[in-house]
């Protein structure tokens, strides 16, 4: 059956816009904040190698699976999977995977908006010269002051959520496509400016060696982290890429397009690392600072090198734009679904869902200050407790949502999407959607989707849970 369906939500003007959109979704806090600090924590080159392998063998194949399900189904992920399952004579319950992904994306958005909000505060801080000549203590206190103040966190969280909703409410073409056409080139220019600057610090070589020096003894510790990060950074396992696939023109080749997105995402992560580590070294700091790297170490670095304030401003604008183009992709699957289901206007549906995410996000806001003692998933002396105030162990609200999504929901979603594309859809459907140039390429893609990616996810998932 030829695939002539179109989505009721609109369509990208060309496959380039799909690349822009999917890259916009993939490139975000994961690349600029998480990747450099994880590389720092897991010892540099060994982590980078593992990450690249996971991207190639698991991340990109799942992205391929999502894109082709989306384009074939031409609806929100839930309805796309439902109708394709019925068409293939399989259980309509496959759509539960997309439903779970949709919820996961909304949960991610709830905390992503809070962290992205921090970058808004830092834009202001860099712009006003507050970090000029700042000491380590001063930078730590500034970050602690921000996270300790629920009102300020709420303000930025609200603003960021509003910006996200604004783009989504305007629709696929007038909102998403139009903003992405501005955001993405801006993002690449900012990144190149930063890279150019780090080349002049005199520490480029040291940063480069840190990122690419391979120490085999460090490989083991980072494997699980690398796999989890591959999911997060490519935005796979939640349906974001699937919904963007639904807006993709029908004649565009999926294989090459998805490869381009995977490559661009990797390139941005590596470039961000190459741009940031020399700046960290130039300020005489250590790269293994953990999650604080971006909000504590970098302000010190920017505050104490030549032209650091301007570069710091450029950097935090980059972070905010990258986070914005990602956050919209977390909201779109649910908005598309409820528009299809309720027949209400996109603006109404967006407002309700954004408000919902905002409320859940308040849990994250409070988990850094007045609610820091609220602990979930506590394994204590009296056994397991879902919630306990002031418990020793356990996770804060923010940590719980992060853990639940990245470690559990994304891998499960990714697994289900790969199995669905590989084993439920017919070979003809796959052949038509992939439109591979040679049988060899087609078989390779099929093998990656059917076997390699699912096994990869399962191995890591089981190892992770049994830790
Ligand atoms: N890929 C984004 C990043 O690296 O920051 C995060 C993300 C976006 C996760 C969209 C999930 C998602 F649906």
Boltz pocket constraint, residues with backbone or C-beta under 6 A from the ligand:
constraints:
  - pocket:
      binder: B
      contacts: [[A, 25], [A, 26], [A, 27], [A, 28], [A, 29], [A, 30], [A, 31], [A, 105], [A, 108], [A, 231], [A, 232], [A, 233], [A, 234], [A, 235], [A, 236], [A, 238], [A, 239], [A, 240], [A, 326], [A, 327], [A, 329], [A, 330]]
      max_distance: 6.0
